[in-house]
């Protein structure tokens, strides 16, 4: 699911029912940073956003539990992977 973080309102899908979820400014800042780099620690997020680490922890857990953050993924550059596999053969 991709959504525009500048909006303060997104819809969360629960089964077949779509429920509204209001994002506050802190959650928007956190989500923007995590979209750039999902591997950031809470400490790094705190330094980048100016938000206390305890607040980051609480907000990220809330976003995970509510289903807004569903998973953390990686983006693989397949052209590099293909080149690496050709060289190892």
DRENMAR-110329 format. One record per residue: x, y, z of N, C-alpha, C in turn. Coordinates in nm, 4 decimals, decimal comma, always signed. Example, Ala and Ser with C-alpha at 12.3 -4.5 7.8 and 13.67 -1.06 7.14 Angstrom:
BEGIN
{n_c1=+1,3190 | n_c2=-0,5690 | n_c3=+0,7800 | ca_c1=+1,2300 | ca_c2=-0,4500 | ca_c3=+0,7800 | c_c1=+1,3200 | c_c2=-0,3300 | c_c3=+0,7800}
{n_c1=+1,2850 | n_c2=-0,2250 | n_c3=+0,7080 | ca_c1=+1,3670 | ca_c2=-0,1060 | ca_c3=+0,7140 | c_c1=+1,2900 | c_c2=+0,0030 | c_c3=+0,7870}
end
This chain:
BEGIN
{n_c1=+0,0836 | n_c2=-0,1169 | n_c3=+0,0000 | ca_c1=+0,0000 | ca_c2=+0,0000 | ca_c3=+0,0000 | c_c1=+0,0881 | c_c2=+0,1231 | c_c3=+0,0000}
{n_c1=+0,0615 | n_c2=+0,2128 | n_c3=-0,0891 | ca_c1=+0,1363 | ca_c2=+0,3368 | ca_c3=-0,0956 | c_c1=+0,0391 | c_c2=+0,4508 | c_c3=-0,0680}
{n_c1=+0,0789 | n_c2=+0,5452 | n_c3=+0,0112 | ca_c1=-0,0079 | ca_c2=+0,6573 | ca_c3=+0,0404 | c_c1=+0,0730 | c_c2=+0,7842 | c_c3=+0,0493}
{n_c1=+0,0057 | n_c2=+0,8956 | n_c3=+0,0328 | ca_c1=+0,0717 | ca_c2=+1,0258 | ca_c3=+0,0389 | c_c1=+0,0781 | c_c2=+1,0685 | c_c3=+0,1842}
{n_c1=+0,1990 | n_c2=+1,0883 | n_c3=+0,2354 | ca_c1=+0,2154 | ca_c2=+1,1199 | ca_c3=+0,3761 | c_c1=+0,1830 | c_c2=+1,2647 | c_c3=+0,4092}
{n_c1=+0,1680 | n_c2=+1,3494 | n_c3=+0,3100 | ca_c1=+0,1335 | ca_c2=+1,4869 | ca_c3=+0,3410 | c_c1=-0,0123 | c_c2=+1,4975 | c_c3=+0,3850}
{n_c1=-0,0923 | n_c2=+1,3978 | n_c3=+0,3537 | ca_c1=-0,2293 | ca_c2=+1,3940 | ca_c3=+0,4023 | c_c1=-0,2288 | c_c2=+1,3517 | c_c3=+0,5472}
{n_c1=-0,3186 | n_c2=+1,4060 | n_c3=+0,6242 | ca_c1=-0,3270 | ca_c2=+1,3693 | ca_c3=+0,7652 | c_c1=-0,4239 | c_c2=+1,2549 | c_c3=+0,7858}
{n_c1=-0,4832 | n_c2=+1,2071 | n_c3=+0,6806 | ca_c1=-0,5867 | ca_c2=+1,1062 | ca_c3=+0,6920 | c_c1=-0,5581 | c_c2=+0,9948 | c_c3=+0,5924}
{n_c1=-0,5560 | n_c2=+0,8732 | n_c3=+0,6369 | ca_c1=-0,5452 | ca_c2=+0,7597 | ca_c3=+0,5460 | c_c1=-0,6509 | c_c2=+0,6596 | c_c3=+0,5854}
{n_c1=-0,6718 | n_c2=+0,5617 | n_c3=+0,5019 | ca_c1=-0,7700 | ca_c2=+0,4591 | ca_c3=+0,5331 | c_c1=-0,6991 | c_c2=+0,3292 | c_c3=+0,5635}
{n_c1=-0,7424 | n_c2=+0,2657 | n_c3=+0,6666 | ca_c1=-0,6856 | ca_c2=+0,1390 | ca_c3=+0,7081 | c_c1=-0,7874 | c_c2=+0,0303 | c_c3=+0,6762}
{n_c1=-0,7433 | n_c2=-0,0735 | n_c3=+0,6118 | ca_c1=-0,8334 | ca_c2=-0,1817 | ca_c3=+0,5751 | c_c1=-0,8300 | c_c2=-0,2889 | c_c3=+0,6834}
{n_c1=-0,9464 | n_c2=-0,3195 | n_c3=+0,7353 | ca_c1=-0,9606 | ca_c2=-0,4258 | ca_c3=+0,8344 | c_c1=-1,0626 | c_c2=-0,5228 | c_c3=+0,7779}
{n_c1=-1,0156 | n_c2=-0,6351 | n_c3=+0,7287 | ca_c1=-1,1072 | ca_c2=-0,7290 | ca_c3=+0,6637 | c_c1=-1,1686 | c_c2=-0,6615 | c_c3=+0,5428}
{n_c1=-1,3005 | n_c2=-0,6549 | n_c3=+0,5402 | ca_c1=-1,3667 | ca_c2=-0,5890 | ca_c3=+0,4275 | c_c1=-1,4097 | c_c2=-0,4465 | c_c3=+0,4624}
{n_c1=-1,3827 | n_c2=-0,4038 | n_c3=+0,5856 | ca_c1=-1,4215 | ca_c2=-0,2703 | ca_c3=+0,6288 | c_c1=-1,2996 | c_c2=-0,1783 | c_c3=+0,6227}
{n_c1=-1,3155 | n_c2=-0,0623 | n_c3=+0,5626 | ca_c1=-1,2086 | ca_c2=+0,0367 | ca_c3=+0,5604 | c_c1=-1,2369 | c_c2=+0,1393 | c_c3=+0,6690}
{n_c1=-1,1410 | n_c2=+0,1535 | n_c3=+0,7613 | ca_c1=-1,1578 | ca_c2=+0,2448 | ca_c3=+0,8739 | c_c1=-1,0650 | c_c2=+0,3648 | c_c3=+0,8543}
{n_c1=-1,1104 | n_c2=+0,4848 | n_c3=+0,8900 | ca_c1=-1,0218 | ca_c2=+0,6014 | ca_c3=+0,8808 | c_c1=-0,9190 | c_c2=+0,6013 | c_c3=+0,9926}
{n_c1=-0,8037 | n_c2=+0,6563 | n_c3=+0,9639 | ca_c1=-0,6982 | ca_c2=+0,6684 | ca_c3=+1,0643 | c_c1=-0,6359 | c_c2=+0,8051 | c_c3=+1,0469}
{n_c1=-0,6410 | n_c2=+0,8868 | n_c3=+1,1493 | ca_c1=-0,5813 | ca_c2=+1,0205 | ca_c3=+1,1444 | c_c1=-0,4361 | c_c2=+1,0134 | c_c3=+1,1895}
{n_c1=-0,3457 | n_c2=+1,0572 | n_c3=+1,1023 | ca_c1=-0,2041 | ca_c2=+1,0647 | ca_c3=+1,1367 | c_c1=-0,1757 | c_c2=+1,2001 | c_c3=+1,1987}
{n_c1=-0,0983 | n_c2=+1,2016 | n_c3=+1,3064 | ca_c1=-0,0549 | ca_c2=+1,3303 | ca_c3=+1,3597 | c_c1=+0,0788 | c_c2=+1,3675 | c_c3=+1,2952}
{n_c1=+0,1252 | n_c2=+1,4880 | n_c3=+1,3219 | ca_c1=+0,2491 | ca_c2=+1,5381 | ca_c3=+1,2590 | c_c1=+0,3701 | c_c2=+1,4517 | c_c3=+1,2950}
{n_c1=+0,3742 | n_c2=+1,4021 | n_c3=+1,4170 | ca_c1=+0,4855 | ca_c2=+1,3169 | ca_c3=+1,4610 | c_c1=+0,4860 | c_c2=+1,1868 | c_c3=+1,3808}
{n_c1=+0,3708 | n_c2=+1,1251 | n_c3=+1,3647 | ca_c1=+0,3622 | ca_c2=+1,0002 | ca_c3=+1,2880 | c_c1=+0,3997 | c_c2=+1,0228 | c_c3=+1,1423}
{n_c1=+0,3608 | n_c2=+1,1357 | n_c3=+1,0871 | ca_c1=+0,3971 | ca_c2=+1,1670 | ca_c3=+0,9480 | c_c1=+0,5487 | c_c2=+1,1789 | c_c3=+0,9344}
{n_c1=+0,6138 | n_c2=+1,2493 | n_c3=+1,0285 | ca_c1=+0,7603 | ca_c2=+1,2620 | ca_c3=+1,0248 | c_c1=+0,8268 | c_c2=+1,1250 | c_c3=+1,0330}
{n_c1=+0,7793 | n_c2=+1,0416 | n_c3=+1,1240 | ca_c1=+0,8373 | ca_c2=+0,9083 | ca_c3=+1,1424 | c_c1=+0,8202 | c_c2=+0,8254 | c_c3=+1,0162}
{n_c1=+0,7004 | n_c2=+0,8239 | n_c3=+0,9589 | ca_c1=+0,6747 | ca_c2=+0,7440 | ca_c3=+0,8388 | c_c1=+0,7578 | c_c2=+0,7920 | c_c3=+0,7200}
{n_c1=+0,7750 | n_c2=+0,9224 | n_c3=+0,7064 | ca_c1=+0,8581 | ca_c2=+0,9743 | ca_c3=+0,5967 | c_c1=+1,0023 | c_c2=+0,9249 | c_c3=+0,6093}
{n_c1=+1,0561 | n_c2=+0,9305 | n_c3=+0,7304 | ca_c1=+1,1942 | ca_c2=+0,8837 | ca_c3=+0,7509 | c_c1=+1,2045 | c_c2=+0,7328 | c_c3=+0,7283}
{n_c1=+1,1077 | n_c2=+0,6575 | n_c3=+0,7759 | ca_c1=+1,1119 | ca_c2=+0,5121 | ca_c3=+0,7573 | c_c1=+1,0944 | c_c2=+0,4732 | c_c3=+0,6110}
{n_c1=+1,0198 | n_c2=+0,5532 | n_c3=+0,5340 | ca_c1=+1,0090 | ca_c2=+0,5260 | ca_c3=+0,3908 | c_c1=+1,1426 | c_c2=+0,5479 | c_c3=+0,3215}
{n_c1=+1,2196 | n_c2=+0,6452 | n_c3=+0,3683 | ca_c1=+1,3532 | ca_c2=+0,6690 | ca_c3=+0,3117 | c_c1=+1,4510 | c_c2=+0,5588 | c_c3=+0,3511}
{n_c1=+1,4422 | n_c2=+0,5162 | n_c3=+0,4792 | ca_c1=+1,5346 | ca_c2=+0,4141 | ca_c3=+0,5282 | c_c1=+1,4690 | c_c2=+0,3395 | c_c3=+0,6441}
{n_c1=+1,4159 | n_c2=+0,2223 | n_c3=+0,6160 | ca_c1=+1,3439 | ca_c2=+0,1436 | ca_c3=+0,7170 | c_c1=+1,4374 | c_c2=+0,0791 | c_c3=+0,8191}
{n_c1=+1,5671 | n_c2=+0,0892 | n_c3=+0,7976 | ca_c1=+1,6632 | ca_c2=+0,0279 | ca_c3=+0,8911 | c_c1=+1,7070 | c_c2=+0,1226 | c_c3=+1,0021}
{n_c1=+1,6555 | n_c2=+0,2438 | n_c3=+1,0036 | ca_c1=+1,6956 | ca_c2=+0,3390 | ca_c3=+1,1069 | c_c1=+1,6559 | c_c2=+0,2878 | c_c3=+1,2450}
{n_c1=+1,7460 | n_c2=+0,3044 | n_c3=+1,3394 | ca_c1=+1,7139 | ca_c2=+0,2699 | ca_c3=+1,4782 | c_c1=+1,6269 | c_c2=+0,3808 | c_c3=+1,5369}
{n_c1=+1,5673 | n_c2=+0,3525 | n_c3=+1,6523 | ca_c1=+1,4879 | ca_c2=+0,4559 | ca_c3=+1,7189 | c_c1=+1,5747 | c_c2=+0,5767 | c_c3=+1,7533}
{n_c1=+1,6987 | n_c2=+0,5517 | n_c3=+1,7912 | ca_c1=+1,7909 | ca_c2=+0,6613 | ca_c3=+1,8230 | c_c1=+1,8175 | c_c2=+0,7470 | c_c3=+1,6999}
{n_c1=+1,8435 | n_c2=+0,6817 | n_c3=+1,5856 | ca_c1=+1,8686 | ca_c2=+0,7555 | ca_c3=+1,4614 | c_c1=+1,7437 | c_c2=+0,8335 | c_c3=+1,4177}
{n_c1=+1,6258 | n_c2=+0,7705 | n_c3=+1,4310 | ca_c1=+1,5017 | ca_c2=+0,8406 | ca_c3=+1,3990 | c_c1=+1,4855 | c_c2=+0,9639 | c_c3=+1,4872}
{n_c1=+1,5185 | n_c2=+0,9487 | n_c3=+1,6139 | ca_c1=+1,5089 | ca_c2=+1,0591 | ca_c3=+1,7079 | c_c1=+1,6008 | c_c2=+1,1740 | c_c3=+1,6670}
{n_c1=+1,7235 | n_c2=+1,1428 | n_c3=+1,6294 | ca_c1=+1,8188 | ca_c2=+1,2452 | ca_c3=+1,5871 | c_c1=+1,7743 | c_c2=+1,3151 | c_c3=+1,4588}
{n_c1=+1,7201 | n_c2=+1,2395 | n_c3=+1,3641 | ca_c1=+1,6783 | ca_c2=+1,2965 | ca_c3=+1,2367 | c_c1=+1,5528 | c_c2=+1,3825 | c_c3=+1,2486}
{n_c1=+1,4627 | n_c2=+1,3450 | n_c3=+1,3384 | ca_c1=+1,3341 | ca_c2=+1,4136 | ca_c3=+1,3473 | c_c1=+1,3244 | c_c2=+1,5128 | c_c3=+1,4634}
{n_c1=+1,4129 | n_c2=+1,4991 | n_c3=+1,5621 | ca_c1=+1,4032 | ca_c2=+1,5831 | ca_c3=+1,6802 | c_c1=+1,2946 | c_c2=+1,5377 | c_c3=+1,7765}
{n_c1=+1,2446 | n_c2=+1,4180 | n_c3=+1,7566 | ca_c1=+1,1391 | ca_c2=+1,3614 | ca_c3=+1,8410 | c_c1=+1,2061 | c_c2=+1,2700 | c_c3=+1,9439}
{n_c1=+1,1652 | n_c2=+1,2778 | n_c3=+2,0708 | ca_c1=+1,2269 | ca_c2=+1,1915 | ca_c3=+2,1732 | c_c1=+1,2161 | c_c2=+1,0427 | c_c3=+2,1382}
{n_c1=+1,3217 | n_c2=+0,9684 | n_c3=+2,1730 | ca_c1=+1,3281 | ca_c2=+0,8257 | ca_c3=+2,1402 | c_c1=+1,2093 | c_c2=+0,7485 | c_c3=+2,1983}
{n_c1=+1,1663 | n_c2=+0,7831 | n_c3=+2,3186 | ca_c1=+1,0529 | ca_c2=+0,7136 | ca_c3=+2,3804 | c_c1=+0,9242 | c_c2=+0,7359 | c_c3=+2,3005}
{n_c1=+0,9083 | n_c2=+0,8551 | n_c3=+2,2450 | ca_c1=+0,7912 | ca_c2=+0,8849 | ca_c3=+2,1621 | c_c1=+0,7985 | c_c2=+0,8086 | c_c3=+2,0310}
{n_c1=+0,9194 | n_c2=+0,8026 | n_c3=+1,9717 | ca_c1=+0,9391 | ca_c2=+0,7255 | ca_c3=+1,8481 | c_c1=+0,8975 | c_c2=+0,5808 | c_c3=+1,8719}
{n_c1=+0,9474 | n_c2=+0,5216 | n_c3=+1,9791 | ca_c1=+0,9169 | ca_c2=+0,3817 | ca_c3=+2,0111 | c_c1=+0,7657 | c_c2=+0,3611 | c_c3=+2,0223}
{n_c1=+0,7006 | n_c2=+0,4475 | n_c3=+2,0995 | ca_c1=+0,5562 | ca_c2=+0,4341 | ca_c3=+2,1224 | c_c1=+0,4779 | c_c2=+0,4512 | c_c3=+1,9921}
{n_c1=+0,5133 | n_c2=+0,5494 | n_c3=+1,9121 | ca_c1=+0,4419 | ca_c2=+0,5761 | ca_c3=+1,7868 | c_c1=+0,4629 | c_c2=+0,4644 | c_c3=+1,6843}
{n_c1=+0,5871 | n_c2=+0,4147 | n_c3=+1,6727 | ca_c1=+0,6137 | ca_c2=+0,3069 | ca_c3=+1,5767 | c_c1=+0,5363 | c_c2=+0,1821 | c_c3=+1,6166}
{n_c1=+0,5343 | n_c2=+0,1478 | n_c3=+1,7440 | ca_c1=+0,4575 | ca_c2=+0,0312 | ca_c3=+1,7904 | c_c1=+0,3094 | c_c2=+0,0483 | c_c3=+1,7601}
{n_c1=+0,2576 | n_c2=+0,1689 | n_c3=+1,7827 | ca_c1=+0,1167 | ca_c2=+0,1979 | ca_c3=+1,7542 | c_c1=+0,0873 | c_c2=+0,1815 | c_c3=+1,6050}
{n_c1=+0,1781 | n_c2=+0,2325 | n_c3=+1,5206 | ca_c1=+0,1607 | ca_c2=+0,2209 | ca_c3=+1,3753 | c_c1=+0,1686 | c_c2=+0,0752 | c_c3=+1,3299}
{n_c1=+0,2544 | n_c2=-0,0033 | n_c3=+1,3934 | ca_c1=+0,2632 | ca_c2=-0,1463 | ca_c3=+1,3605 | c_c1=+0,1366 | c_c2=-0,2197 | c_c3=+1,4052}
{n_c1=+0,0939 | n_c2=-0,1961 | n_c3=+1,5268 | ca_c1=-0,0233 | ca_c2=-0,2650 | ca_c3=+1,5802 | c_c1=-0,1516 | c_c2=-0,2291 | c_c3=+1,5057}
{n_c1=-0,1597 | n_c2=-0,1065 | n_c3=+1,4568 | ca_c1=-0,2790 | ca_c2=-0,0639 | ca_c3=+1,3838 | c_c1=-0,2782 | c_c2=-0,1113 | c_c3=+1,2393}
{n_c1=-0,1638 | n_c2=-0,1640 | n_c3=+1,1937 | ca_c1=-0,1552 | ca_c2=-0,2138 | ca_c3=+1,0563 | c_c1=-0,1091 | c_c2=-0,1094 | c_c3=+0,9565}
{n_c1=-0,0826 | n_c2=+0,0124 | n_c3=+1,0012 | ca_c1=-0,0316 | ca_c2=+0,1151 | ca_c3=+0,9099 | c_c1=+0,1068 | c_c2=+0,0741 | c_c3=+0,8598}
{n_c1=+0,1943 | n_c2=+0,0324 | n_c3=+0,9512 | ca_c1=+0,3223 | ca_c2=-0,0280 | ca_c3=+0,9114 | c_c1=+0,2990 | c_c2=-0,1788 | c_c3=+0,9118}
{n_c1=+0,3034 | n_c2=-0,2376 | n_c3=+0,7933 | ca_c1=+0,2773 | ca_c2=-0,3816 | ca_c3=+0,7825 | c_c1=+0,4047 | c_c2=-0,4642 | c_c3=+0,7846}
{n_c1=+0,5106 | n_c2=-0,4112 | n_c3=+0,7269 | ca_c1=+0,6375 | ca_c2=-0,4843 | ca_c3=+0,7241 | c_c1=+0,7484 | c_c2=-0,3893 | c_c3=+0,6827}
{n_c1=+0,8701 | n_c2=-0,4348 | n_c3=+0,7020 | ca_c1=+0,9879 | ca_c2=-0,3606 | ca_c3=+0,6597 | c_c1=+1,0515 | c_c2=-0,4425 | c_c3=+0,5485}
{n_c1=+1,0790 | n_c2=-0,3805 | n_c3=+0,4359 | ca_c1=+1,1286 | ca_c2=-0,4556 | ca_c3=+0,3214 | c_c1=+1,2589 | c_c2=-0,3960 | c_c3=+0,2687}
{n_c1=+1,3168 | n_c2=-0,4667 | n_c3=+0,1742 | ca_c1=+1,4352 | ca_c2=-0,4168 | ca_c3=+0,1047 | c_c1=+1,4022 | c_c2=-0,4027 | c_c3=-0,0425}
{n_c1=+1,4789 | n_c2=-0,3206 | n_c3=-0,1102 | ca_c1=+1,4631 | ca_c2=-0,2997 | ca_c3=-0,2531 | c_c1=+1,5936 | c_c2=-0,3440 | c_c3=-0,3192}
{n_c1=+1,5878 | n_c2=-0,4541 | n_c3=-0,3911 | ca_c1=+1,7072 | ca_c2=-0,5133 | ca_c3=-0,4519 | c_c1=+1,7266 | c_c2=-0,4598 | c_c3=-0,5934}
{n_c1=+1,8474 | n_c2=-0,4193 | n_c3=-0,6245 | ca_c1=+1,8826 | ca_c2=-0,3801 | ca_c3=-0,7605 | c_c1=+1,9148 | c_c2=-0,5084 | c_c3=-0,8356}
{n_c1=+1,8170 | n_c2=-0,5581 | n_c3=-0,9104 | ca_c1=+1,8319 | ca_c2=-0,6868 | ca_c3=-0,9781 | c_c1=+1,9411 | c_c2=-0,6866 | c_c3=-1,0842}
{n_c1=+1,9697 | n_c2=-0,5698 | n_c3=-1,1409 | ca_c1=+2,0759 | ca_c2=-0,5656 | ca_c3=-1,2422 | c_c1=+2,2106 | c_c2=-0,5991 | c_c3=-1,1788}
{n_c1=+2,2324 | n_c2=-0,5572 | n_c3=-1,0552 | ca_c1=+2,3565 | ca_c2=-0,5922 | ca_c3=-0,9865 | c_c1=+2,3579 | c_c2=-0,7392 | c_c3=-0,9480}
{n_c1=+2,2444 | n_c2=-0,7896 | n_c3=-0,9077 | ca_c1=+2,2334 | ca_c2=-0,9299 | ca_c3=-0,8698 | c_c1=+2,2584 | c_c2=-1,0193 | c_c3=-0,9912}
{n_c1=+2,1994 | n_c2=-0,9850 | n_c3=-1,1041 | ca_c1=+2,2188 | ca_c2=-1,0643 | ca_c3=-1,2249 | c_c1=+2,3658 | c_c2=-1,0625 | c_c3=-1,2680}
{n_c1=+2,4282 | n_c2=-0,9454 | n_c3=-1,2608 | ca_c1=+2,5695 | ca_c2=-0,9364 | ca_c3=-1,2968 | c_c1=+2,6552 | c_c2=-1,0204 | c_c3=-1,2037}
{n_c1=+2,6243 | n_c2=-1,0171 | n_c3=-1,0756 | ca_c1=+2,7024 | ca_c2=-1,0938 | ca_c3=-0,9784 | c_c1=+2,6872 | c_c2=-1,2435 | c_c3=-1,0051}
{n_c1=+2,5653 | n_c2=-1,2877 | n_c3=-1,0377 | ca_c1=+2,5449 | ca_c2=-1,4306 | ca_c3=-1,0615 | c_c1=+2,6129 | c_c2=-1,4766 | c_c3=-1,1902}
{n_c1=+2,6226 | n_c2=-1,3880 | n_c3=-1,2909 | ca_c1=+2,6917 | ca_c2=-1,4240 | ca_c3=-1,4143 | c_c1=+2,8409 | c_c2=-1,4392 | c_c3=-1,3916}
{n_c1=+2,8982 | n_c2=-1,3572 | n_c3=-1,3042 | ca_c1=+3,0412 | ca_c2=-1,3620 | ca_c3=-1,2781 | c_c1=+3,0802 | c_c2=-1,4839 | c_c3=-1,1954}
{n_c1=+2,9898 | n_c2=-1,5328 | n_c3=-1,1122 | ca_c1=+3,0229 | ca_c2=-1,6455 | ca_c3=-1,0262 | c_c1=+3,0075 | c_c2=-1,7787 | c_c3=-1,0963}
{n_c1=+2,9492 | n_c2=-1,7814 | n_c3=-1,2154 | ca_c1=+2,9273 | ca_c2=-1,9089 | ca_c3=-1,2858 | c_c1=+3,0513 | c_c2=-1,9565 | c_c3=-1,3562}
end
